[in-house]
């Protein structure tokens, strides 16, 4: 996230990097104690660059699916989608 937050990235680089960030965060969610601070940084960037990451957020949100059939990160992504993609 430090690189995403500080580097001069193109839209394509931001798009690709956020996919890796969310996939990695999904794995981290297995250790709930560590994820909160990192999620706040990811969320801030998703909100700031929502136009770039809209498709990525829709992918991870799995709209219409029950949470038990989703990724660990799905509830977090759905929260951002509700607030910023409505």
KEKE-3310 file (N, C-alpha, C; in steps of 0.2 Angstrom, whole numbers, plus 5000, padded with zeros to 4 digits):
npx = (5004:5010:5018:5008:5001:5011:5018:5020:5009:5002:4985:4983:4993:4989:4977:4981:4989:4981:4972:4981:4984:4971:4969:4979:4976:4964:4969:4976:4965:4962:4969:4963:4967:4977:4972:4965:4971:4978:4967:4960:4969:4968:4955:4954:4961:4953:4941:4946:4951:4940:4934:4944:4945:4932:4927:4935:4931:4918:4920:4926:4916:4905:4891:4875:4878:4877:4885:4892:4897:4907:4922:4934:4936:4925:4914:4920:4923:4910:4905:4912:4907:4893:4894:4900:4898:4885)
npy = (4994:5006:5009:5010:5021:5031:5031:5037:5032:5024:5023:5010:5003:5006:4999:4985:4984:4985:4974:4964:4968:4967:4953:4948:4954:4947:4935:4938:4940:4929:4930:4939:4949:4957:4963:4975:4989:4988:4986:4999:5007:5002:5003:5017:5021:5014:5021:5034:5032:5026:5026:5020:5007:5001:4990:4980:4980:4976:4963:4957:4959:4951:4952:4948:4935:4923:4927:4916:4909:4917:4927:4930:4944:4949:4955:4967:4974:4975:4984:4996:4997:4999:5012:5020:5016:5016)
npz = (5000:5003:4992:4982:4987:4986:4974:4958:4948:4933:4927:4923:4930:4943:4943:4941:4952:4963:4961:4965:4978:4985:4983:4991:5003:5005:5008:5020:5029:5036:5047:5058:5067:5062:5051:5051:5051:5039:5030:5032:5025:5012:5009:5009:4997:4988:4988:4985:4972:4965:4952:4944:4950:4950:4943:4948:4962:4960:4956:4967:4977:4974:4971:4975:4979:4992:5008:5013:5002:4997:4995:5009:5010:5004:5012:5017:5004:4999:5008:5004:4991:4993:4999:4990:4976:4973)
capx = (5000:5014:5020:5002:5000:5016:5021:5017:5007:4997:4979:4984:4997:4985:4972:4984:4992:4975:4970:4986:4983:4965:4970:4984:4972:4959:4973:4977:4959:4962:4972:4959:4970:4982:4970:4961:4975:4979:4960:4959:4973:4966:4948:4955:4963:4948:4937:4949:4951:4934:4933:4949:4944:4925:4926:4938:4927:4912:4922:4927:4909:4901:4884:4870:4880:4877:4892:4896:4900:4911:4929:4934:4936:4919:4910:4923:4922:4903:4904:4914:4902:4887:4895:4903:4896:4877)
capy = (5000:5012:5010:5013:5028:5037:5031:5040:5026:5025:5020:5003:5001:5006:4994:4979:4983:4985:4967:4960:4970:4964:4946:4947:4956:4942:4929:4940:4940:4923:4933:4945:4955:4961:4966:4982:4994:4988:4988:5006:5010:4999:5007:5024:5021:5012:5027:5039:5030:5022:5025:5015:5000:4999:4983:4975:4980:4972:4956:4954:4960:4945:4954:4942:4929:4923:4928:4909:4907:4922:4928:4933:4951:4952:4960:4974:4977:4977:4990:5001:4998:5002:5019:5024:5014:5016)
capz = (5000:5003:4985:4979:4990:4985:4968:4952:4944:4928:4928:4922:4935:4949:4942:4942:4959:4967:4961:4969:4985:4987:4984:4997:5009:5006:5012:5027:5033:5040:5054:5059:5071:5058:5045:5052:5049:5032:5027:5031:5019:5005:5008:5007:4990:4984:4988:4981:4965:4963:4945:4942:4953:4950:4941:4953:4967:4958:4956:4974:4980:4972:4972:4974:4982:5000:5011:5014:4996:4995:4998:5015:5009:5001:5016:5016:4998:4999:5012:5000:4986:4996:5001:4984:4970:4973)
cpx = (5004:5016:5014:5000:5005:5019:5017:5015:5002:4991:4980:4988:4993:4980:4975:4987:4986:4972:4975:4985:4977:4966:4974:4980:4967:4963:4974:4971:4959:4965:4969:4962:4974:4978:4967:4965:4976:4972:4959:4963:4970:4959:4949:4957:4957:4943:4940:4949:4946:4933:4938:4947:4937:4924:4929:4934:4921:4914:4922:4920:4905:4894:4879:4871:4879:4884:4896:4899:4905:4918:4929:4934:4930:4915:4913:4922:4915:4902:4906:4909:4896:4888:4897:4901:4889:4875)
cpy = (5006:5014:5013:5020:5033:5037:5035:5034:5028:5022:5012:5000:5001:5000:4987:4978:4982:4977:4963:4962:4967:4957:4945:4949:4950:4936:4932:4940:4934:4925:4939:4951:4959:4965:4973:4988:4994:4989:4995:5009:5008:5003:5014:5025:5019:5018:5032:5038:5025:5021:5020:5008:4998:4992:4978:4975:4976:4965:4953:4955:4954:4947:4948:4936:4929:4923:4921:4907:4912:4922:4931:4941:4954:4956:4967:4977:4979:4983:4996:5002:5001:5010:5023:5022:5014:5021)
cpz = (5000:4996:4981:4981:4988:4978:4963:4947:4939:4930:4928:4927:4942:4949:4944:4949:4964:4967:4966:4977:4988:4988:4990:5003:5011:5010:5019:5032:5037:5047:5055:5063:5067:5052:5045:5049:5042:5028:5026:5026:5013:5004:5006:5000:4986:4983:4984:4973:4962:4956:4942:4944:4954:4948:4945:4959:4966:4958:4963:4978:4979:4973:4970:4977:4989:5002:5012:5008:4993:4997:5005:5015:5006:5006:5016:5010:4997:5002:5008:4994:4988:4997:4995:4977:4969:4967)
residu = (UNK:UNK:UNK:UNK:UNK:UNK:UNK:UNK:UNK:UNK:UNK:UNK:UNK:UNK:UNK:UNK:UNK:UNK:UNK:UNK:UNK:UNK:UNK:UNK:UNK:UNK:UNK:UNK:UNK:UNK:UNK:UNK:UNK:UNK:UNK:UNK:UNK:UNK:UNK:UNK:UNK:UNK:UNK:UNK:UNK:UNK:UNK:UNK:UNK:UNK:UNK:UNK:UNK:UNK:UNK:UNK:UNK:UNK:UNK:UNK:UNK:UNK:UNK:UNK:UNK:UNK:UNK:UNK:UNK:UNK:UNK:UNK:UNK:UNK:UNK:UNK:UNK:UNK:UNK:UNK:UNK:UNK:UNK:UNK:UNK:UNK)
# end
